[in-house]
Amino acid sequence: MCGICGFAGSGTLDDLNQIMKPLLHRGPDAQGTWNNSRNVFLGHTRLSIIDLKNGSQPMLSADEKVVISYNGEIYNSSELRKELESKGYAFKSLHSDTEVIINGYLAWGENIVQKLNGMWAFVIYDSRKQTLFLSRDRFGEKPLFYCNKNGTFIFASELSSFECFPTFDREISKIALGKYLAHGYIPAPHSLLKDVYKLNAGSNLTFSLSTNQIRINRYWEFVLDPEPLGKRNENYYAEGVLSLLDESVRARMVSDVPIGTFLSGGIDSSTITRLAKNSVSNLESFNIGFEDETFDESTFAKEAADFIGTDHYTELCSESKMLEVCQILPKILDEPISDSSIIATFQLCKFARKRVKVAIGGDGADELFAGYDPFKAIRTASFFEQFGGRMLSSSLLGLANYLLPVSHNNISFDFKVKRFLKGMTCPWAYRNPAWLAPCSIKDVNDVLGLNFSGEEIYSEAIEFWNNCPRDNPLDKTLNFYTNIYLQNGILTKLDRSSMLNSLEVRSPFLDFKLVDFIRKIPCQLKLHAGTSKYILKKAVSGILPASILNRKKKGFGTPIGQWIKQDRLKIIPNLDITSVLLKEHRNNKKDHRLAIYADFMLNQKIN
């Protein structure tokens, strides 16, 4: 993986070097710059993975009329290379996917992205058209920000680059703050900084140097298109999932540097590791353990590793080490993320990077196969709707807060009940993010001193809910998790955690051919008779034991609630509302871990 940045407009090569500096962790192996007389500047920091000698960037086309700065991995680059060679395009490198993209752009123009299978964020300067062409992969695995202000168009992999540009005026976006407190992340196209935007997943952006205008085109979007239940038998879908997933893993095992897997012992990571073992006989797998048994998965990971036959490495993370990471993360993240599992993810990436430069993970499976608890809650939620819905939930929430004692164990019973009832007080259209929300709309407005409505704060979720072509709540929920939560929450957490440690992480479940197959599977085969990931479990039942398939989902979390209660985070409240929440939490009256940690991450970042 790499870092990319640049600008078109007023500036110097020194300015380019300044905005490259915050991206060195993304590409510590090499740095490159390119500029021309038309004030176009491209920068690149490289983490060398493929074609170590010949993949330097920015890279020019043979006629030097097109230049690219690219971050990502294209898994079908060898097939595309052969197709391009048959069309007469010559290659200087041995197997650089960067050169494949640049020749592909010359051959197919903007349609090149339709042919790519992988993860990417790239910028191509076309001197013939006087344009900058930006693109981001289908799910947004790789980040890309942009700003067009004061006559200068700037782009970069991370927000911190913009703050290093001499004429950029740093101002926090108020709507982004509201969305962060209500989601735990900032959904695209918003960013923490006013006038800086995320290019949405599956989107292209063309900037014209002659008109200073931007054109954005959504070239791909995850859209459910399930076949009628009963049209095909379960074996057809199970065999298709396993075959395409195996193909995806094999493609992602190609590397010129050491490669391993993340292994928690759950079905997702165990499946990926089991299939990866087909490509590497001495495969290494990695896991971290916790002192708190309710969060620890190391025993399950070891059992899975023994079954699969990997060289397994586990690091037991002490509480002091995790608290240290917790304190430094807000300062080094370009945007706040309130999902406390980023602490564990960061530590896992740091641990794996000691031995490998590339890791394979199981991200995406929960969103595609209905693996989270809220999917199971949909049936109960529909039942509640028949008996007063929101009003009934509000009454029961008060009763639950009174009767159920607070527990800070991982995914405890009281936590699930109270989160469910809290989400049920919201309309269906934004109930999913409300179930996950660190703060209620009221708390958001109290913290910011503003008056946002739920419709403003959850506008992205409402749009995807209303525009989902399916009518049932399960498909609509799948639509939310796959289009919004995965891109802005899970994949952002994974990218920042891995790249802060100069580690590339690949996600086989997000292969677009596999995803195209999964979106046609009826939702009743994803959540079947209360069993989540039903069709995935059926697909891998022949390669994994029942002990893994039937293991209760634990999740990758950290004991943040207990830390806050015992004052181990050393939170200094700067608002009256935070003081109230902190007091209630420490007195075990209510569980405010999500809100307090979200506020902690935000204040550490912006103050």
Secondary structure, 3 states (H helix, E strand, C coil): CEEEEEEECCCCHHHHHHHHHHHCCCCECEEEEEECCCCEEEEEEECCCCCCCCCCCCEECCCCCEEEEEEEEECCHHHHHHHHHHCCCCCCCCCCHHHHHHHHHHHHHHHHHHHCCEEEEEEEEECCCCEEEEEECCCCCCCCEEEEECCEEEEECCCHHHHCCCCCCCCECHHHHHHHHHHCCCCCCCCCECCCEECCCCEEEEEECCCCCEEEEECCCCCCCCCCCCCCCHHHHHHHHHHHHHHHHHHHCCCCCCEEEECCCCHHHHHHHHHHCCCCCCCEEEEEEECCCCCCCHHHHHHHHHHHCCEEEEEEECHHHHHHHHHHHHHHCCCCCCCCHHHHHHHHHHHHCCCCCEEECCCCHHHHCCCCHHHHHHHHHHHHHCCCCHHHHHHHHHHHHHHCCCCCCCCCHHHHHHHHHHHHCCCHHHHHHHHHCCCCHHHHHHHHCCCCCHHHHCHHHHHHHHHCCCCCHHHHHHHHHHHHHHHHHHHHHHHHHHHCCCCEEECHHHCHHHHHHHCCCCHHHCEECCEECHHHHHHCCCCCCHHHHCCCCCCCCCCHHHHHHCCCCCCCCCCHHHHHHHHHHHCCCCCCHHHHHHHHHHHHHHC
